[in-house]
Amino acid sequence: MRKPIIAGNWKMFKLKGDALAFVEAVKNNVPAADKADSIVCAPFVFLDALVEATKGTNLGVAAQNMHFEEEGAFTGEIAPRMLADLGVNAVVIGHSERREMFNETDETVNKKVHAAFKHNLLPIVCVGESLEVRENGTTNDVVDAQTVKALAGLTAEQVAGTVIAYEPIWAIGTGKTATSEQANETCGYIRSVVAREYGQATADAVRIQYGGSVKPDNVVELMAQSDIDGALVGGASLDSESFLALLDAVK
Ligand SMILES: O=C[C@H](O)COP(=O)(O)O
């Protein structure tokens, strides 16, 4: 039985006061730790305050990106050890917005996943196809290659402890959700890739989220699918009541 994981990705929204007000409203109403993982993925500048504000609660805090190097002359970048030092729990790696707009590649994604494990950060690794790929019928090939490259060099145990977020790019922020069958089919395919590369026990353990226009009114159906273990949610995670409604699906 895989523990569900719901992560709200705030992207580049909110000011610090809004972020703190959000966690005050949410932090004591999230599911019990043995039921589900509940996480907010916040801009770097709020992470310190949010880690402090959520201490002793079941609400986890994630970064939305990081560099893969330990330290160095990388102006404007954030090192994994800086996140670990703050007490951040998790990090989103390879979101399609970073792949499309900030030159993230399969190679840098893989380096970041290794760095996350080195610093005890839970990696939430994003894969997903464009509309063009979906329409030309090569979705499985694309997510297969992304998954293999992202996880290259990890042990089976590390893969089992990774979260993979399947996010079809055409469903992000568009209001177009993949049908629950489409989402489940591709999440199932990703699980079969993990089985092929790392064995069935690892595939049975790895958690796979769906992301793309998840809302309180479709989350229950999505979460009921056999291969969907959680959601990575953008727009509908910005409002505390909406986020709590998403969490109700896994309570
Ligand atoms: O990281 C979250 C995804 O990009 C989904 O965003 P969305 O829920 O606004 O479609």
The ligand as an SDF file (V2000), in Angstrom:
LIG
                    3D

 10  9  0  0  0  0  0  0  0  0999 V2000
    3.1260   21.7580  -10.4760 O   0  0  0  0  0  0  0  0  0  0  0  0
    1.9370   21.7640  -10.7520 C   0  0  0  0  0  0  0  0  0  0  0  0
    1.4740   21.6170  -12.1040 C   0  0  0  0  0  0  0  0  0  0  0  0
    2.2300   22.3740  -12.9870 O   0  0  0  0  0  0  0  0  0  0  0  0
    0.0020   21.7030  -12.3030 C   0  0  0  0  0  0  0  0  0  0  0  0
   -0.4590   23.0270  -12.3080 O   0  0  0  0  0  0  0  0  0  0  0  0
   -2.0460   23.2850  -12.3700 P   0  0  0  0  0  0  0  0  0  0  0  0
   -2.6480   22.4760  -11.2630 O   0  0  0  0  0  0  0  0  0  0  0  0
   -2.2020   24.7630  -12.1830 O   0  0  0  0  0  0  0  0  0  0  0  0
   -2.5030   22.7990  -13.7210 O   0  0  0  0  0  0  0  0  0  0  0  0
  1  2  2  0
  2  3  1  0
  3  4  1  0
  3  5  1  0
  5  6  1  0
  6  7  1  0
  7  8  2  0
  7  9  1  0
  7 10  1  0
M  END
$$$$
